[in-house]
């Protein structure tokens, strides 16, 4: 899942829908857990303390870490206030430290399939161009959606750019050859028809819950 944006109830509904089981499943959260929705704190609590959840860094987490580092909580004063009120300054510092330690991408092999998962699309159209992986937090470059974007046999999975910005249907976007996926279905924007999407990597099945 990607870009859940504080939609904790929709997230829990999705876990029920996909029959997520802590003893046999791995859940990958592809950045932007926080902001926009009503309960970023609960979602972050789940991600931080559930051992079978692997969390990647998104641009909204980057904004929060930068805001904390500059002693300015303007990025999300309500969220920072929630954590500090519940856990105190030390608790807030612990969350910020955890967020700052998250990776921006991961590689995964399932059977014969290789996946590269990052919050936003790599800035290069092929792996030979030696992309700067830190930019995968704030990418979303237009070439990702064009046919010449080729990464060999690796399947790229990103979020960051809501599919509802370029499609009338809030479904997971995939390239014609099924080697690139955008799984941000616009959960941050329910007023525009956005919802939460989930892609199961074993068989690339798609699941959706309303926000």
N, CA, C and O of each residue as an XYZ file, in Angstrom:
844
protein
N       0.840     -1.194      0.000
C       0.000      0.000      0.000
C       0.872      1.239      0.000
O       2.005      1.214      0.481
N       0.344      2.310     -0.536
C       1.094      3.554     -0.590
C       0.151      4.721     -0.349
O      -1.041      4.646     -0.648
N       0.703      5.804      0.196
C      -0.038      7.060      0.339
C      -1.362      6.866      1.088
O      -2.428      7.242      0.601
N      -1.270      6.279      2.267
C      -2.461      6.050      3.082
C      -2.930      7.356      3.727
O      -4.125      7.547      3.952
N      -2.001      8.238      4.018
C      -2.291      9.604      4.464
C      -3.278      9.682      5.639
O      -4.263     10.419      5.596
N      -2.985      8.905      6.684
C      -3.770      9.032      7.900
C      -5.164      8.435      7.856
O      -5.955      8.644      8.775
N      -5.475      7.695      6.801
C      -6.801      7.080      6.682
C      -6.774      5.715      7.386
O      -6.794      4.665      6.744
N      -6.727      5.762      8.701
C      -6.500      4.565      9.495
C      -7.661      3.578      9.396
O      -7.431      2.372      9.300
N      -8.883      4.058      9.416
C     -10.035      3.154      9.331
C     -10.063      2.425      7.992
O     -10.343      1.227      7.943
N      -9.779      3.129      6.923
C      -9.719      2.478      5.610
C      -8.571      1.468      5.566
O      -8.688      0.415      4.940
N      -7.478      1.791      6.225
C      -6.327      0.886      6.310
C      -6.704     -0.406      7.035
O      -6.384     -1.497      6.561
N      -7.377     -0.293      8.174
C      -7.803     -1.483      8.912
C      -8.782     -2.317      8.087
O      -8.730     -3.547      8.101
N      -9.672     -1.636      7.372
C     -10.611     -2.351      6.515
C      -9.861     -3.115      5.425
O     -10.229     -4.235      5.071
N      -8.809     -2.497      4.903
C      -8.015     -3.166      3.873
C      -7.324     -4.400      4.436
O      -7.285     -5.437      3.775
N      -6.777     -4.306      5.649
C      -6.133     -5.472      6.254
C      -7.115     -6.625      6.396
O      -6.763     -7.785      6.185
N      -8.358     -6.291      6.759
C      -9.396     -7.324      6.851
C      -9.721     -7.881      5.464
O      -9.913     -9.086      5.298
N      -9.778     -7.009      4.493
C     -10.173     -7.424      3.143
C      -9.142     -8.352      2.511
O      -9.502     -9.304      1.820
N      -7.875     -8.080      2.743
C      -6.825     -8.914      2.152
C      -6.474    -10.104      3.058
O      -5.619    -10.924      2.723
N      -7.158    -10.179      4.221
C      -6.914    -11.254      5.194
C      -5.452    -11.292      5.620
O      -4.814    -12.344      5.642
N      -4.948    -10.119      5.954
C      -3.553     -9.988      6.380
C      -3.309    -10.799      7.651
O      -4.058    -10.698      8.623
N      -2.251    -11.602      7.625
C      -1.932    -12.476      8.749
C      -0.475    -12.256      9.153
O       0.439    -12.443      8.350
N      -0.272    -11.854     10.414
C       1.068    -11.510     10.878
C       2.043    -12.686     10.844
O       3.255    -12.474     10.816
N       1.544    -13.905     10.848
C       2.432    -15.067     10.889
C       2.926    -15.509      9.517
O       3.870    -16.294      9.426
N       2.303    -15.019      8.454
C       2.700    -15.512      7.131
C       2.851    -14.424      6.076
O       3.288    -14.704      4.959
N       2.495    -13.189      6.412
C       2.513    -12.116      5.414
C       3.526    -11.032      5.778
O       3.870    -10.842      6.944
N       3.987    -10.334      4.755
C       4.793     -9.125      4.914
C       4.033     -7.975      4.280
O       3.610     -8.055      3.127
N       3.863     -6.909      5.044
C       3.152     -5.732      4.551
C       4.157     -4.631      4.269
O       4.903     -4.226      5.161
N       4.184     -4.147      3.043
C       5.076     -3.053      2.660
C       4.249     -1.787      2.508
O       3.325     -1.731      1.698
N       4.594     -0.762      3.302
C       3.923      0.539      3.231
C       4.859      1.503      2.522
O       5.953      1.799      3.004
N       4.413      1.986      1.376
C       5.293      2.692      0.455
C       5.252      4.220      0.630
O       5.068      4.960     -0.337
N       5.423      4.671      1.865
C       5.569      6.104      2.109
C       4.275      6.883      2.173
O       3.214      6.408      1.766
N       4.389      8.103      2.699
C       3.253      9.012      2.907
C       2.156      8.371      3.749
O       0.994      8.319      3.347
N       2.542      7.890      4.909
C       1.563      7.376      5.855
C       0.772      8.514      6.492
O      -0.374      8.323      6.900
N       1.373      9.684      6.577
C       0.829     10.757      7.408
C       0.235     11.896      6.565
O       0.369     11.947      5.343
N      -0.440     12.820      7.304
C      -1.045     14.036      6.753
C      -2.373     13.741      6.039
O      -2.661     12.608      5.655
N      -3.139     14.772      5.885
C      -4.404     14.776      5.129
C      -5.541     14.079      5.861
O      -6.567     14.710      6.120
N      -5.403     12.827      6.199
C      -6.471     12.069      6.848
C      -6.570     12.344      8.337
O      -5.757     13.092      8.880
N      -7.571     11.741      9.022
C      -7.867     12.076     10.405
C      -6.990     11.426     11.455
O      -6.991     11.879     12.600
N      -6.226     10.366     11.116
C      -5.531      9.653     12.188
C      -4.156      9.161     11.762
O      -3.900      7.959     11.689
N      -3.276     10.119     11.482
C      -1.899      9.775     11.131
C      -1.189      9.097     12.298
O      -0.377      8.193     12.099
N      -1.496      9.533     13.506
C      -0.817      9.023     14.691
C      -1.038      7.519     14.849
O      -0.081      6.776     15.066
N      -2.289      7.060     14.743
C      -2.585      5.637     14.898
C      -1.908      4.813     13.805
O      -1.424      3.711     14.062
N      -1.878      5.340     12.611
C      -1.251      4.630     11.498
C       0.255      4.504     11.704
O       0.844      3.458     11.435
N       0.866      5.579     12.183
C       2.297      5.554     12.443
C       2.623      4.606     13.591
O       3.632      3.903     13.547
N       1.782      4.583     14.611
C       1.949      3.647     15.727
C       1.955      2.209     15.216
O       2.802      1.409     15.612
N       1.020      1.887     14.349
C       0.926      0.534     13.807
C       2.190      0.192     13.027
O       2.784     -0.867     13.229
N       2.593      1.085     12.144
C       3.753      0.816     11.297
C       5.029      0.673     12.110
O       5.890     -0.146     11.788
N       5.148      1.467     13.157
C       6.382      1.484     13.945
C       6.520      0.248     14.823
O       7.636     -0.202     15.080
N       5.412     -0.305     15.283
C       5.480     -1.365     16.284
C       5.065     -2.745     15.779
O       5.195     -3.727     16.511
N       4.577     -2.841     14.562
C       4.208     -4.141     14.004
C       5.425     -4.742     13.294
O       5.890     -4.175     12.305
N       5.952     -5.876     13.773
C       7.224     -6.392     13.242
C       7.176     -6.859     11.793
O       8.223     -6.915     11.148
N       6.013     -7.195     11.258
C       5.962     -7.670      9.871
C       5.519     -6.569      8.909
O       5.013     -6.854      7.824
N       5.707     -5.328      9.307
C       5.458     -4.188      8.426
C       6.794     -3.562      8.045
O       7.600     -3.221      8.911
N       7.020     -3.415      6.753
C       8.234     -2.783      6.238
C       7.829     -1.438      5.642
O       7.077     -1.377      4.670
N       8.335     -0.372      6.234
C       7.894      0.970      5.861
C       8.973      1.714      5.093
O      10.139      1.713      5.486
N       8.580      2.347      3.998
C       9.471      3.194      3.213
C       9.154      4.668      3.481
O       8.088      5.019      3.987
N      10.100      5.491      3.128
C      10.081      6.930      3.366
C       9.330      7.631      2.235
O       9.585      7.352      1.063
N       8.412      8.534      2.569
C       7.736      9.340      1.569
C       8.047     10.814      1.751
O       8.692     11.194      2.729
N       7.602     11.645      0.829
C       7.908     13.062      0.924
C       7.220     13.730      2.114
O       7.724     14.728      2.629
N       6.081     13.201      2.560
C       5.432     13.787      3.732
C       6.197     13.450      5.006
O       6.258     14.271      5.921
N       6.777     12.266      5.080
C       7.668     11.966      6.200
C       8.911     12.846      6.149
O       9.388     13.319      7.181
N       9.428     13.062      4.953
C      10.575     13.950      4.780
C      10.248     15.358      5.268
O      11.062     15.988      5.943
N       9.058     15.852      4.929
C       8.651     17.189      5.381
C       8.603     17.272      6.902
O       9.020     18.271      7.489
N       8.093     16.215      7.538
C       7.992     16.222      8.994
C       9.369     16.200      9.645
O       9.616     16.934     10.602
N      10.261     15.365      9.134
C      11.616     15.305      9.681
C      12.328     16.638      9.503
O      13.005     17.108     10.419
N      12.182     17.249      8.338
C      12.803     18.548      8.097
C      12.215     19.625      8.994
O      12.933     20.499      9.482
N      10.897     19.558      9.212
C      10.254     20.542     10.084
C      10.763     20.413     11.510
O      11.011     21.416     12.179
N      10.917     19.191     11.972
C      11.435     18.966     13.329
C      12.878     19.455     13.432
O      13.263     20.079     14.421
N      13.666     19.165     12.408
C      15.077     19.558     12.421
C      15.254     21.065     12.449
O      16.229     21.573     13.003
N      14.293     21.791     11.841
C      14.390     23.250     11.799
C      13.578     23.910     12.917
O      13.373     25.123     12.918
N      13.116     23.083     13.876
C      12.331     23.571     15.019
C      11.076     24.303     14.572
O      10.622     25.248     15.218
N      10.531     23.851     13.465
C       9.294     24.438     12.964
C       8.346     23.313     12.595
O       8.651     22.511     11.713
N       7.192     23.244     13.260
C       6.238     22.189     12.999
C       5.141     22.647     12.039
O       4.021     22.137     12.080
N       5.461     23.589     11.194
C       4.451     24.118     10.284
C       3.984     23.068      9.278
O       2.882     23.172      8.740
N       4.822     22.053      9.022
C       4.440     21.016      8.061
C       3.191     20.277      8.528
O       2.319     19.938      7.728
N       3.119     20.036      9.822
C       1.943     19.355     10.366
C       1.874     19.592     11.874
O       2.182     18.685     12.647
N       1.483     20.778     12.306
C       1.473     21.075     13.743
C       0.499     20.206     14.530
O       0.775     19.866     15.680
N      -0.630     19.841     13.938
C      -1.609     19.007     14.647
C      -1.043     17.633     14.937
O      -1.174     17.125     16.050
N      -0.424     17.037     13.953
C       0.145     15.706     14.120
C       1.267     15.717     15.156
O       1.298     14.869     16.047
N       2.180     16.669     15.041
C       3.267     16.773     16.019
C       2.708     17.006     17.419
O       3.223     16.470     18.400
N       1.661     17.801     17.503
C       1.042     18.067     18.791
C       0.430     16.823     19.395
O       0.515     16.616     20.605
N      -0.199     15.972     18.554
C      -0.788     14.720     19.028
C       0.275     13.815     19.655
O       0.083     13.277     20.745
N       1.386     13.658     18.955
C       2.449     12.785     19.457
C       3.050     13.355     20.735
O       3.249     12.631     21.710
N       3.340     14.659     20.729
C       3.985     15.263     21.887
C       3.061     15.231     23.104
O       3.525     15.044     24.228
N       1.760     15.413     22.887
C       0.811     15.366     23.993
C       0.724     13.961     24.582
O       0.601     13.806     25.797
N       0.786     12.948     23.738
C       0.670     11.568     24.211
C       1.979     11.029     24.779
O       1.974     10.306     25.775
N       3.087     11.376     24.156
C       4.359     10.748     24.496
C       5.399     11.707     25.055
O       6.445     11.270     25.535
N       5.126     13.013     25.001
C       6.112     13.983     25.455
C       7.169     14.251     24.403
O       7.150     13.653     23.327
N       8.076     15.133     24.709
C       9.108     15.517     23.740
C      10.014     14.346     23.379
O      10.425     14.210     22.227
N      10.328     13.497     24.364
C      11.192     12.356     24.076
C      10.503     11.380     23.127
O      11.141     10.810     22.242
N       9.194     11.191     23.316
C       8.451     10.318     22.427
C       8.418     10.848     21.011
O       8.567     10.090     20.053
N       8.221     12.153     20.877
C       8.232     12.776     19.550
C       9.597     12.612     18.901
O       9.691     12.326     17.707
N      10.646     12.792     19.680
C      11.995     12.643     19.138
C      12.225     11.204     18.651
O      12.888     10.986     17.637
N      11.675     10.234     19.378
C      11.825      8.835     18.975
C      11.151      8.578     17.634
O      11.708      7.882     16.784
N       9.956      9.133     17.434
C       9.260      8.972     16.168
C      10.030      9.615     15.021
O      10.170      9.030     13.947
N      10.521     10.807     15.258
C      11.273     11.509     14.212
C      12.519     10.722     13.841
O      12.854     10.602     12.662
N      13.206     10.186     14.841
C      14.411      9.403     14.585
C      14.085      8.156     13.773
O      14.835      7.791     12.868
N      12.965      7.499     14.094
C      12.562      6.309     13.340
C      12.230      6.662     11.898
O      12.654      5.969     10.973
N      11.480      7.727     11.705
C      11.134      8.147     10.351
C      12.378      8.475      9.536
O      12.480      8.103      8.367
N      13.325      9.173     10.159
C      14.542      9.568      9.442
C      15.394      8.360      9.053
O      16.211      8.452      8.138
N      15.211      7.228      9.740
C      16.019      6.036      9.459
C      15.427      5.149      8.368
O      16.066      4.187      7.941
N      14.216      5.461      7.915
C      13.549      4.586      6.946
C      14.236      4.636      5.585
O      14.741      5.687      5.191
N      14.263      3.512      4.860
C      14.825      3.521      3.500
C      13.850      4.168      2.523
O      12.656      4.277      2.799
N      14.370      4.590      1.392
C      13.513      5.217      0.380
C      13.085      4.231     -0.692
O      12.214      4.541     -1.505
N      13.694      3.028     -0.707
C      13.284      2.036     -1.694
C      13.712      0.655     -1.227
O      14.532      0.528     -0.318
N      13.163     -0.367     -1.839
C      13.596     -1.729     -1.533
C      13.472     -2.588     -2.774
O      12.664     -2.314     -3.661
N      14.283     -3.627     -2.824
C      14.231     -4.608     -3.903
C      13.765     -5.928     -3.316
O      14.150     -6.301     -2.207
N      12.940     -6.624     -4.067
C      12.318     -7.844     -3.572
C      12.205     -8.845     -4.709
O      11.850     -8.481     -5.829
N      12.506    -10.109     -4.422
C      12.359    -11.180     -5.401
C      11.334    -12.178     -4.896
O      11.451    -12.684     -3.780
N      10.329    -12.463     -5.715
C       9.316    -13.471     -5.416
C       9.269    -14.440     -6.584
O       8.794    -14.093     -7.665
N       9.758    -15.649     -6.372
C       9.827    -16.598     -7.476
C      10.747    -16.080     -8.566
O      11.922    -15.808     -8.320
N      10.208    -15.944     -9.776
C      10.996    -15.427    -10.895
C      10.822    -13.926    -11.096
O      11.369    -13.361    -12.042
N      10.078    -13.290    -10.231
C       9.764    -11.871    -10.395
C      10.620    -10.993     -9.478
O      10.761    -11.261     -8.285
N      11.181     -9.945    -10.067
C      11.960     -8.973     -9.319
C      11.192     -7.658     -9.245
O      10.665     -7.179    -10.249
N      11.134     -7.081     -8.051
C      10.416     -5.835     -7.835
C      11.350     -4.779     -7.263
O      12.214     -5.070     -6.436
N      11.158     -3.559     -7.719
C      11.766     -2.394     -7.095
C      10.625     -1.515     -6.620
O       9.795     -1.080     -7.418
N      10.583     -1.252     -5.321
C       9.499     -0.488     -4.731
C      10.073      0.793     -4.156
O      11.009      0.754     -3.356
N       9.521      1.923     -4.557
C       9.961      3.221     -4.055
C       8.766      4.152     -4.010
O       7.809      3.985     -4.767
N       8.822      5.139     -3.116
C       7.663      6.012     -2.970
C       7.328      6.724     -4.278
O       6.165      6.793     -4.676
N       8.336      7.241     -4.931
C       8.140      7.926     -6.211
C       9.026      7.272     -7.254
O       9.924      6.501     -6.917
N       8.777      7.574     -8.510
C       9.486      6.883     -9.584
C      10.954      7.274     -9.620
O      11.294      8.428     -9.357
N      11.842      6.315     -9.947
C      13.256      6.644    -10.133
C      13.413      7.713    -11.204
O      12.654      7.732    -12.173
N      14.392      8.607    -11.044
C      14.516      9.734    -11.962
C      15.096      9.378    -13.316
O      15.136     10.230    -14.203
N      15.546      8.148    -13.502
C      16.109      7.735    -14.783
C      15.176      6.759    -15.474
O      14.397      6.066    -14.819
N      15.254      6.703    -16.790
C      14.344      5.830    -17.537
C      14.912      4.427    -17.703
O      14.254      3.561    -18.279
N      16.137      4.186    -17.201
C      16.708      2.851    -17.241
C      17.733      2.731    -16.114
O      18.287      3.743    -15.686
N      17.998      1.517    -15.625
C      18.953      1.366    -14.519
C      20.376      1.726    -14.902
O      21.190      2.034    -14.032
N      20.687      1.693    -16.188
C      22.046      2.018    -16.625
C      22.390      3.486    -16.373
O      23.565      3.854    -16.373
N      21.381      4.321    -16.158
C      21.632      5.745    -15.951
C      22.026      6.076    -14.517
O      22.164      7.249    -14.171
N      22.212      5.044    -13.668
C      22.663      5.217    -12.291
C      21.885      6.304    -11.566
O      22.435      7.361    -11.256
N      20.611      6.051    -11.295
C      19.788      7.087    -10.674
C      20.208      7.407     -9.249
O      20.787      6.575     -8.552
N      19.909      8.612     -8.839
C      20.109      9.034     -7.456
C      18.884      8.553     -6.673
O      17.809      9.141     -6.788
N      19.037      7.499     -5.888
C      17.885      6.863     -5.248
C      17.192      7.776     -4.238
O      16.010      7.581     -3.955
N      17.894      8.763     -3.689
C      17.246      9.661     -2.728
C      16.125     10.447     -3.378
O      15.212     10.907     -2.693
N      16.182     10.605     -4.680
C      15.130     11.341     -5.386
C      13.852     10.530     -5.536
O      12.826     11.058     -5.964
N      13.909      9.248     -5.186
C      12.704      8.434     -5.276
C      11.660      8.834     -4.243
O      10.542      8.319     -4.265
N      12.005      9.736     -3.345
C      11.048     10.246     -2.366
C      10.188     11.340     -2.984
O       9.014     11.477     -2.639
N      10.754     12.106     -3.880
C      10.058     13.280     -4.417
C      10.038     13.266     -5.947
O       9.986     14.323     -6.577
N      10.080     12.089     -6.535
C      10.127     11.982     -7.996
C       8.760     12.162     -8.622
O       8.158     13.232     -8.533
N       8.273     11.100     -9.258
C       6.997     11.193     -9.955
C       7.138     11.815    -11.322
O       6.202     12.428    -11.835
N       8.336     11.654    -11.927
C       8.587     12.268    -13.219
C       7.674     11.677    -14.290
O       7.350     10.490    -14.265
N       7.277     12.509    -15.207
C       6.355     12.112    -16.257
C       6.854     10.937    -17.105
O       6.031     10.129    -17.535
N       8.173     10.799    -17.371
C       8.618      9.673    -18.201
C       8.204      8.305    -17.666
O       8.121      7.346    -18.433
N       7.945      8.200    -16.372
C       7.543      6.919    -15.787
C       6.296      6.365    -16.464
O       6.116      5.150    -16.539
N       5.444      7.244    -16.953
C       4.187      6.824    -17.553
C       4.283      6.680    -19.071
O       3.279      6.431    -19.740
N       5.488      6.837    -19.611
C       5.677      6.765    -21.047
C       6.313      5.432    -21.440
O       6.958      4.773    -20.625
N       6.125      5.059    -22.674
C       6.489      3.712    -23.122
C       7.996      3.456    -23.081
O       8.415      2.315    -22.890
N       8.822      4.499    -23.257
C      10.268      4.274    -23.333
C      10.903      4.004    -21.965
O      12.092      3.698    -21.879
N      10.117      4.118    -20.914
C      10.638      3.881    -19.573
C      10.801      2.375    -19.384
O       9.812      1.664    -19.207
N      12.036      1.882    -19.420
C      12.282      0.444    -19.378
C      13.322      0.114    -18.310
O      14.391      0.721    -18.244
N      12.979     -0.859    -17.483
C      13.924     -1.339    -16.478
C      14.136     -2.838    -16.620
O      14.228     -3.556    -15.625
N      14.210     -3.292    -17.824
C      14.461     -4.700    -18.067
C      13.352     -5.571    -17.516
O      12.171     -5.329    -17.769
N      13.740     -6.586    -16.762
C      12.761     -7.519    -16.215
C      12.278     -7.113    -14.825
O      11.484     -7.831    -14.217
N      12.739     -5.985    -14.320
C      12.325     -5.532    -12.994
C      10.977     -4.820    -13.077
O      10.768     -3.978    -13.950
N      10.078     -5.155    -12.178
C       8.788     -4.484    -12.080
C       8.899     -3.349    -11.075
O       9.271     -3.573     -9.923
N       8.581     -2.137    -11.499
C       8.672     -0.952    -10.650
C       7.307     -0.644    -10.047
O       6.296     -0.624    -10.749
N       7.291     -0.403     -8.735
C       6.059     -0.064     -8.033
C       6.274      1.237     -7.270
O       7.173      1.337     -6.435
N       5.441      2.230     -7.564
C       5.578      3.528     -6.925
C       4.212      4.024     -6.436
O       3.172      3.430     -6.721
N       4.254      5.111     -5.706
C       3.050      5.838     -5.311
C       3.260      7.302     -5.658
O       3.641      7.636     -6.780
N       3.006      8.181     -4.677
C       3.318      9.606     -4.746
C       2.373     10.415     -5.628
O       1.815     11.419     -5.184
N       2.195      9.990     -6.858
C       1.320     10.702     -7.790
C      -0.044     10.022     -7.826
O      -0.148      8.901     -8.323
N      -1.102     10.672     -7.310
C      -2.426     10.028     -7.299
C      -2.909      9.742     -8.716
O      -2.871     10.613     -9.585
N      -3.357      8.530     -8.936
C      -3.831      8.166    -10.272
C      -5.049      9.009    -10.669
O      -5.326      9.168    -11.858
N      -5.771      9.545     -9.693
C      -6.956     10.343    -10.035
C      -6.578     11.674    -10.673
O      -7.444     12.375    -11.196
N      -5.288     12.033    -10.635
C      -4.875     13.271    -11.311
C      -4.828     13.095    -12.823
O      -4.917     14.072    -13.567
N      -4.687     11.851    -13.282
C      -4.624     11.643    -14.738
C      -5.587     10.567    -15.224
O      -5.532     10.171    -16.388
N      -6.468     10.087    -14.346
C      -7.436      9.069    -14.738
C      -8.758      9.346    -14.041
O      -8.787      9.849    -12.917
N      -9.827      9.020    -14.700
C     -11.156      9.191    -14.103
C     -11.504      8.059    -13.140
O     -12.496      8.139    -12.415
N     -10.696      7.018    -13.133
C     -10.979      5.844    -12.313
C      -9.889      5.709    -11.246
O      -8.707      5.688    -11.588
N     -10.255      5.617     -9.962
C      -9.246      5.521     -8.898
C      -8.716      4.098     -8.731
O      -8.729      3.544     -7.632
N      -8.251      3.519     -9.833
C      -7.678      2.173     -9.813
C      -6.164      2.253     -9.944
O      -5.630      3.232    -10.465
N      -5.483      1.231     -9.476
C      -4.040      1.147     -9.645
C      -3.684      1.255    -11.122
O      -4.248      0.551    -11.960
N      -2.739      2.146    -11.434
C      -2.297      2.300    -12.828
C      -1.202      1.288    -13.110
O      -0.334      1.048    -12.271
N      -1.247      0.692    -14.308
C      -0.152     -0.183    -14.734
C       0.140      0.060    -16.199
O      -0.758      0.363    -16.984
N       1.400     -0.076    -16.556
C       1.814      0.111    -17.940
C       1.291     -1.042    -18.786
O       0.958     -2.096    -18.245
N       1.210     -0.864    -20.105
C       0.694     -1.933    -20.975
C       1.436     -3.250    -20.831
O       0.843     -4.317    -20.990
N       2.748     -3.185    -20.528
C       3.513     -4.429    -20.374
C       3.552     -4.907    -18.925
O       4.239     -5.878    -18.607
N       2.813     -4.224    -18.044
C       2.693     -4.620    -16.628
C       4.049     -4.664    -15.920
O       4.279     -5.527    -15.073
N       4.941     -3.741    -16.264
C       6.231     -3.650    -15.574
C       6.334     -2.413    -14.698
O       7.326     -2.241    -13.989
N       5.316     -1.539    -14.735
C       5.303     -0.320    -13.905
C       3.912     -0.147    -13.309
O       2.900     -0.267    -14.000
N       3.886      0.137    -12.008
C       2.623      0.317    -11.295
C       2.674      1.598    -10.471
O       3.686      1.902     -9.839
N       1.585      2.338    -10.484
C       1.372      3.453     -9.562
C       0.203      3.046     -8.671
O      -0.921      2.894     -9.148
N       0.470      2.867     -7.367
C      -0.557      2.337     -6.470
C      -1.145      3.410     -5.546
O      -1.848      3.081     -4.591
N      -0.862      4.696     -5.824
C      -1.505      5.779     -5.070
C      -2.869      6.058     -5.699
O      -2.967      6.720     -6.732
N      -3.904      5.549     -5.067
C      -5.256      5.692     -5.615
C      -6.005      6.882     -5.037
O      -7.226      6.975     -5.164
N      -5.275      7.793     -4.402
C      -5.882      9.056     -3.998
C      -6.587      9.048     -2.660
O      -7.560      9.780     -2.479
N      -6.119      8.229     -1.699
C      -6.753      8.193     -0.375
C      -6.709      9.554      0.321
O      -7.533      9.834      1.192
N      -5.760     10.388     -0.057
C      -5.662     11.729      0.532
C      -6.772     12.651      0.042
O      -6.993     13.713      0.624
N      -7.475     12.257     -1.025
C      -8.457     13.137     -1.653
C      -9.795     12.434     -1.865
O     -10.236     12.288     -3.005
N     -10.446     11.997     -0.789
C     -11.741     11.323     -0.959
C     -12.798     12.223     -1.589
O     -13.737     11.737     -2.219
N     -12.645     13.544     -1.417
C     -13.618     14.462     -2.003
C     -13.565     14.461     -3.526
O     -14.497     14.924     -4.183
N     -12.470     13.940     -4.089
C     -12.346     13.822     -5.538
C     -12.506     12.375     -6.008
O     -12.176     12.044     -7.146
N     -13.011     11.528     -5.131
C     -13.226     10.134     -5.509
C     -12.073      9.202     -5.216
O     -12.094      8.042     -5.627
N     -11.058      9.694     -4.509
C      -9.907      8.858     -4.200
C     -10.236      7.774     -3.193
O     -11.173      7.912     -2.407
N      -9.476      6.708     -3.216
C      -9.651      5.598     -2.282
C      -8.303      4.946     -2.022
O      -7.283      5.390     -2.549
N      -8.296      3.904     -1.218
C      -7.060      3.219     -0.867
C      -6.921      1.958     -1.711
O      -7.859      1.169     -1.822
N      -5.752      1.775     -2.300
C      -5.482      0.597     -3.109
C      -4.409     -0.273     -2.485
O      -3.581      0.206     -1.710
N      -4.425     -1.543     -2.822
C      -3.412     -2.485     -2.335
C      -3.078     -3.447     -3.467
O      -3.971     -3.972     -4.132
N      -1.785     -3.673     -3.682
C      -1.323     -4.598     -4.716
C      -0.640     -5.779     -4.041
O       0.356     -5.604     -3.341
N      -1.172     -6.983     -4.249
C      -0.570     -8.192     -3.681
C       0.499     -8.694     -4.644
O       0.195     -9.037     -5.787
N       1.736     -8.738     -4.192
C       2.841     -9.018     -5.093
C       2.886    -10.470     -5.546
O       3.411    -10.756     -6.622
N       2.356    -11.385     -4.762
C       2.399    -12.795     -5.156
C       1.766    -13.036     -6.526
O       2.290    -13.791     -7.344
N       0.621    -12.377     -6.759
C      -0.093    -12.604     -8.011
C      -0.573    -11.313     -8.668
O      -1.324    -11.347     -9.643
N      -0.130    -10.159     -8.124
C      -0.483     -8.837     -8.638
C      -1.995     -8.593     -8.640
O      -2.524     -7.873     -9.487
N      -2.670     -9.207     -7.679
C      -4.096     -8.944     -7.500
C      -4.290     -7.571     -6.857
O      -3.465     -7.129     -6.057
N      -5.389     -6.902     -7.216
C      -5.656     -5.550     -6.734
C      -6.848     -5.562     -5.780
O      -7.824     -6.285     -5.983
N      -6.742     -4.731     -4.722
C      -7.800     -4.606     -3.737
C      -8.038     -3.124     -3.459
O      -7.123     -2.308     -3.576
N      -9.267     -2.786     -3.094
C      -9.618     -1.387     -2.859
C     -10.563     -1.255     -1.672
O     -11.402     -2.123     -1.435
N     -10.419     -0.157     -0.925
C     -11.375      0.198      0.111
C     -11.687      1.690     -0.023
O     -10.822      2.495     -0.370
N     -12.918      2.029      0.254
C     -13.324      3.427      0.198
C     -12.829      4.162      1.436
O     -12.588      3.558      2.481
N     -12.681      5.475      1.299
C     -12.200      6.326      2.396
C     -13.377      7.128      2.941
O     -13.209      7.915      3.872
